[in-house]
């Protein structure tokens, strides 16, 4: 299965605050918030949701196609992605803008305050996904991730026109998108990814009930952080899958993207959704144990050991499928 991942490609500026945001926020002053946090560390890393997901898929031998817009400062970043097994031939390079920037501060509870500068990402709306689909090898599945809002809608419409299987992953852009756009992105998707907060926001934006969403998508995957994830379909009760415990959680940035990479790679290997959720969970944990969303590495033995330790002998089938099932 050839997977195209559309969405943001960015440089991450990751900082840590040695305290709790909640202790600095005064409930009776919420209308006049003015806070500055003295941070202890600054790590500058490569990121962006599409690039993060593509990186994880590349580690598993999937040769994903990355689709997004960057600036001329992408050269070195692009070389690293290609070395990780990512096809960057469908990345648009802007003549005018810098690659997007993600600036995030994390407190000691793992809570995050972040800002995102779009930069070249605004030009993603000019990308013709049909051209990518027409390249040798084609596309079997498109993940429409957080991106320029017009680009997300355009990619969704092209998938519909060309009959391409689609995964909807609006994530951070749910706050920016209008209800009509959210409904268009969700309707007809084979897979829908959200976290717990995004799940509630999606329902609010669309005006749909959970059952109305499930009537429009194949499978709805909701990540629940340390509690794992929930898998919902219209024709059966929801399934909950536990997370893989982290030995030392260094940085939560990119954990959800790594989950998506593992989940999609597992489905591409022919595994069922429960095993796909477990594959996603182990990838997320490897990401959480490193600083930066594209710093982790995986091995077949390492994946196998963590899966069996968490889920028991029945999970022994996952690692061989992930690594040997790659085309």
N, C-alpha and C positions, 0 to 999 in steps of 0.2 A: 504494500500500500504506500503510495507516494503522497506525502502530506505537505500542504502549503500552509505556512503560518503567517498571517497578516497581523500587523499591529505596530506598536511603538518599538523603536530602536533608540537607545539612550545611553548617556553616561551618568552613572549614579554617584552622588556625593553623600556618603553615609556617615552619620555622626552619632555618638552615644552620649546620653545625659545621665550622670550618676545619681539619679533621684527618680521621683515619680511625678509625672505631669499632673496627676489628679490632686496632688498636695499643693500645687501652685495655682490652681483654678478656684477662684472664689465664687460660689453660686450667686451671690447678690451683686456681682460685678460682671456678669456675662455679657451685658450690653456694651461694655467698655473694656474689652480684653486687650491688654498690651503687655506681652511677655517676651523676655529674651532669656534663652537658656545657654549657660556657659558649658560647652561640651568638652569631653575628655579626649575624644579621638575623631579623626577624619580619615576615611578611606575613600579613594576615588576608584570606582570600578565600572566595568562595562555592564550594561543592563538594558532595560526596555522589555516589556512583556513578550513581544514576539521573538526577540533575540534570545531571551532566557529560555523560552519553550523550545526554540529551535536548537539551542545549545544542548539541552537535555536529550532531545531526540537524536542529535548527532552523536552523543556519547554512546547511545544504544544502537548505533549503526544504521539509522533510518534515512540518512541523507535528505533531511527536510529542505524544502524550498522556502527561504525567508523573503517576505514581501513587505516592504516598507520604504520610507524616505529618510535619507540621512544628508549630512553636510560633507564638504570636502575633507573634513577632519576624520572621516571614517576609515581611511586607508589602513592604519594599523589595526583597528578594531576588526575590520573585515578580514584581514589576514588570519587573525586568531580564530574567528568563527569558521573560516574555511578549513583551518587545521583541525577543528573539532568535528568536521564532517558536515558542515552546513553549506548548502548551495546559495550563494549570494547574488546570482546573476539577475535576479528580479528585483534587486534593491535599487531604488532611484536615488541618484546623487544630485543634491541641490547646488546651483551655482551661487546662491545668495545667502543661505541660512546655515547656521551651525546645527550639528546633530542635537537632538533634544537632550534636556538635562532634568534629572530627577534628584531632588534635594530632600533628604529624609533624616530626621532625628528620632532615635529609639531610646526609651527610658528603661529602667531596670526591670519593669514588668513586661517588657516587650511591646508596649504601646508606642505608636508612631505618629509623628506630625510631619507632613510632607508637602512639598510644592513641586509642580511639574511645568517646565518651560517647553513648549511644543517645538519651536524652531522649525527645522526642515520637515518635521512630521506633518505640518500643514499641507505640504505638497503631496501627501499620500493620496489625496482625492484625485490626483491626476494620473494615478497608476491604473492601467487597464489589466485587470486580472485575467481577462480573456487571452491576452498575449502570453501570459505565463502558462495558462492551461493548454495553449497551442504548441508549447515547446516540446521537443522530444521527451518521451516519458510521461507527459501529461500530468494530471493531478487526480488523485482518487478521493481526497478529503481536504476541505479548506477549513482551518480554524480562523474565524473572524474575531480577532482580539481587540483590546483597547487601542484606539488609534484616533486620527482626525475623524470627528463624527461623520462628516460627509463621505469619507473614505469607507467607513464601516458600512454605511447604507449602500454605497455603490457596489462594494464587494458582495454584499448580500444579494443584491439584485442580479449581479452577473452570475452568481452561483445558481440562482433560480432559473435564469434564462438558459444556462448551459446544462442544467440538470446535475450540478455537482453536489455531492454530499457535503454537509456543512455542520460545523460545531460553532455555536454562539458563545462568546466569552466576553461580554461587555465590561465586566469588572469595574475599574476605576471610572470609566466614562459614563456609568449609570447616573452619576450626579450631574453630568452635563447634558445628557440626552433628554429630549422631550419624549412624552409618552408614545406618540405615534411612531417615532423612530425605534424605541425599545420594542414595541409590538412587532414592527417589521423585522427587526433583527432576530427575534425569538421565533416567530411563526415559521414552522417548517424545518427547524433545525433538528438534526439527528441527535445532537448532544447539546446540552446547556450547562455551562459551568458558572457557579456563583459561590461566594462564601456566605455565611449565615446573615450578615448584615446586608449584603447585596441581594440576597433572596428576598428579604423584607422590602428593600427599596424597589426591586423589580416589580413586586406585587403592587406597591403603591403607585409606581409610575404607569403601569399598564392598566390598572383598575381591574385586573383579572384575579380570580381566586387561584389557589394552587391547582385545583382540578382543571380549571380552564387553561392554565399554562401546560399541564401535562397532556391535555387533549391536543396540543399544538406541537409538542416536541417528542422525540423518542425517549430520551433518558435525561433526567435532571440530576446533576451531581453537585452537591453542596458540601464544600469543605468546612470543617468545624475545628480547625486548629489542632490542639493537643488531643481533642476528642475523636479525631479521625474524619470521617465523611459520611454523608447520607446519600443513597442512590434511590431515586424515585422514578417510577414509570406509571402510566395510567392503568395498566392491567394487573398490577400486583402490589402488595403492601411494601412500604419503604424498607430498605435494607441499610443497616448501619455497619460500618467497617471501622475497626480501631486503627489508631495511628501507630507507627513504629516509633518507640521511645527514642529520644535523642540522648546520647551520652553526655554531650555538652553543647547546648544550644548557643551558638555564637552570634547569629544574626538571622532574624526572620525574613529579611528581604529576599524575595525570589522563591520562597518555599512553595507557594501556590503554583508558580510557573513550573517548577520541577515536578510537582504532582501531576500537572496536565501532561507533561512530557512522558512520564511513566505510564499514565493511564492510556494515552493514545498509542504508545508503542506496544502496550499489551494487547489492545484491541486489534492493532495491525498484525499481531502475532497469532490471532485467533482465540485469545483467552476470553473467558466470560467476564462480565462487568465486576463481579466481586474480586476476582483475581486482578483485574485491571486497577481497581481501587487500591489493592495491596501493593501493586507495582508502583502506583503513584505515591503511596505513603512512604515507601522506602526511598524513593528518589527525593521526596520532600525533606526527609530527615537528613540525608547526605548534604543537601543544600543548607539546611539549618545549622549544620555543624561546622560550616565555614563562613567567613566574612565575604560578602559579595555573592550575587546570584549566579556567577559563572566561574566560580573558583573550585567547585567540588569535582571530584573524579569518582567513577564507579568501576568496579570489576565484577565479573560474574560470581566469583567466590564470595566477595563482600556482600553483594545483593542477596545471594542465597542464604548466607549465615544469618543476616538480619531478619529476613522473611521467615525462616524456619523458627528462629528464636521467638518471634512475635506471634506467629499464627499456627505453628506446629508443622508436622510432617506434610500435611496436605498442601502447604505452600511451596513444596519442593519443585513443583512443575513450573513455577513462574520464571525463575532465572534462566533456565535453558530456553524457554520460549522467547524471552526478551532478547537474549544474545544470539541464539542460533536461528531465531525466526526472522532476523534481519535479511532483507534481500541482498 
